[in-house]
Amino acid sequence: ETYGYRLDNTAISADRGDLRECDLVIEAIVEDREIKAGLFKDLDTIINDRCIFASSTSSFKPALLCPSEQRADNFAALHFFYPVQFSTLLEIMGCGDGSAGTVERLRKFGQEIGKNPLVLPEQGAFLLNKLASYVNNIAVWVYTEQVLTYKEIDELMKKHLFSMGSFEFADSVGIDTIVATTKVYMKDMDHAD
């Protein structure tokens, strides 16, 4: 029944104009600020002003991707934790002082799709993802010090901390995404050199 409903209510198109009357557009492309911002700028000229634009970014604050001041009240980051089909965690960040109504609509949307929304201020963006990054960085350090093999590290992490080990996670998400995300976090830190 669920499969049939989703199939009947899913449209696949290469024409961005088909998005014109959408209520919510969630971008899920490569973790590159220019590419994401460019897509939103293009969509902003096509899609109605009522539509909420949400980026599935795992590192860029919404204000860095928002295409215009007029869209800011309807723009947010909607970070689905990986693996999306198994994780219930969803971080939501509005754009600057953006509309509390938009964040609330996204929180309700998250609950409706079976996620546990965590609403964060833009300044506190990606708190849990940043914490996980620190853990993953320590795993790499332990491996380079030849304390444990990467398989042993992953097994310990799966047994005691997470559903995936650090190296398994990096292989699954992609090293390019991990590196891009970490670079953005480092730029965002006051004490980073």
C-alpha positions in Angstrom: 0.0 0.0 0.0 2.8 2.5 0.9 4.8 1.6 -2.1 1.8 2.1 -4.4 1.0 5.5 -2.8 4.6 6.7 -3.3 4.7 5.4 -6.8 1.4 7.1 -7.7 2.6 10.4 -6.1 6.1 10.6 -7.5 7.0 12.4 -10.6 10.4 12.2 -12.2 11.3 15.0 -14.6 14.4 16.7 -16.0 12.4 19.9 -16.5 12.9 22.3 -13.6 9.7 24.1 -14.7 7.7 21.1 -13.4 8.6 22.4 -9.9 6.8 25.7 -10.4 3.9 25.0 -8.0 5.7 22.9 -5.4 5.3 23.7 -1.7 8.6 22.2 -0.7 11.8 21.6 -2.7 14.6 19.7 -1.0 18.0 19.9 -2.7 20.3 16.9 -2.4 23.3 17.5 -4.6 27.1 17.6 -4.2 28.4 19.4 -1.1 29.7 22.4 -3.0 28.6 25.9 -2.0 28.7 27.4 -5.5 26.8 24.5 -7.1 24.2 24.5 -4.4 23.7 28.3 -4.4 23.6 28.3 -8.2 20.9 25.7 -8.2 18.8 27.7 -5.7 19.4 30.9 -7.7 18.1 29.3 -10.8 15.1 27.7 -9.0 14.2 31.1 -7.4 13.4 32.4 -10.9 11.1 29.5 -11.6 9.3 28.4 -8.4 6.5 30.3 -6.6 7.4 32.6 -3.7 5.4 30.5 -1.2 7.6 27.4 -1.7 10.1 26.5 1.0 13.6 25.8 -0.3 15.5 23.4 1.9 19.1 22.3 1.4 20.2 18.8 2.6 23.6 20.3 3.2 25.6 18.9 6.0 27.9 21.9 6.5 26.7 25.2 4.9 24.7 27.6 6.9 21.4 28.4 5.1 22.3 32.1 4.7 25.2 31.1 2.5 23.0 29.3 0.1 19.8 31.4 0.1 19.3 33.0 -3.4 17.6 36.2 -2.3 16.4 38.3 0.6 12.9 37.7 -0.6 13.3 33.9 -0.2 15.1 34.1 3.2 11.8 33.6 5.2 11.2 30.4 3.2 14.7 28.9 3.2 16.3 26.4 5.6 18.8 23.6 6.0 17.2 20.2 6.4 20.1 17.8 7.3 19.0 14.2 7.1 21.5 12.0 9.0 23.1 9.1 7.2 22.0 6.4 6.5 18.8 8.3 5.8 16.5 5.2 5.6 17.6 4.0 9.1 18.4 7.2 11.0 15.5 9.1 12.5 17.5 12.3 13.2 16.9 15.4 11.2 18.6 18.8 11.9 16.6 21.9 10.9 18.1 25.4 10.7 16.3 28.5 9.5 17.9 31.2 7.4 19.2 33.9 9.8 16.3 35.4 11.5 14.1 33.7 9.0 10.5 32.8 9.5 9.7 30.7 12.6 6.7 29.5 10.6 8.9 27.9 8.0 11.0 26.1 10.7 7.8 24.9 12.3 6.4 23.6 9.0 9.6 21.7 8.4 9.5 20.3 12.0 6.0 19.0 11.3 7.1 17.6 7.9 10.0 15.8 9.6 7.6 14.2 12.2 5.2 13.2 9.4 7.9 11.3 7.6 9.1 9.5 10.8 12.0 11.6 11.7 12.9 13.2 15.1 13.5 16.9 14.2 16.2 18.8 16.1 15.7 22.6 15.5 19.0 24.5 15.8 19.8 28.2 15.4 21.9 28.9 12.4 24.9 29.8 14.6 24.6 26.3 16.2 24.3 24.6 12.9 25.2 21.0 12.4 26.1 20.5 16.1 25.6 16.7 16.1 27.4 16.3 12.7 30.3 18.3 14.0 30.6 16.1 17.1 30.5 13.0 14.9 33.3 14.6 12.8 35.5 14.9 15.8 34.9 11.2 16.7 35.8 10.2 13.1 39.0 12.4 13.2 40.1 10.6 16.4 39.4 7.2 14.7 41.8 8.3 11.8 44.4 9.4 14.4 44.1 6.0 16.2 44.6 4.2 12.9 47.6 6.3 11.8 49.2 5.6 15.2 48.8 1.9 14.4 47.0 1.3 17.7 44.2 -0.6 16.0 43.3 -1.6 12.4 40.5 0.2 10.7 38.4 -2.9 11.0 39.0 -3.1 14.7 38.1 0.6 15.2 34.9 0.1 13.2 33.9 -2.9 15.2 34.4 -1.1 18.5 32.4 1.9 17.3 29.6 -0.3 16.1 29.5 -2.2 19.3 29.6 0.8 21.6 28.8 4.1 19.8 27.1 4.1 16.4 25.4 1.9 13.9 28.4 2.3 11.5 32.1 2.5 12.1 34.0 5.7 11.1 35.7 4.1 8.1 32.6 2.3 6.9 30.7 5.6 7.2 33.4 7.4 5.2 33.3 4.7 2.5 29.5 4.9 2.3 29.1 8.7 2.3 32.2 9.4 0.2 35.6 10.7 1.2 34.9 13.8 -1.0 31.9 14.7 1.1 33.7 14.1 4.4 36.6 16.3 3.3 34.4 19.1 2.0 32.3 19.1 5.1 35.3 19.1 7.4 36.8 22.1 5.5 33.7 24.1 6.0 33.6 23.3 9.7 37.3 24.3 10.0 36.6 27.7 8.3 33.7 28.3 10.7 35.8 27.8 13.8 37.1 31.0 15.4 40.3 29.3 16.7 41.2 27.4 13.6 44.3 28.5 11.8 
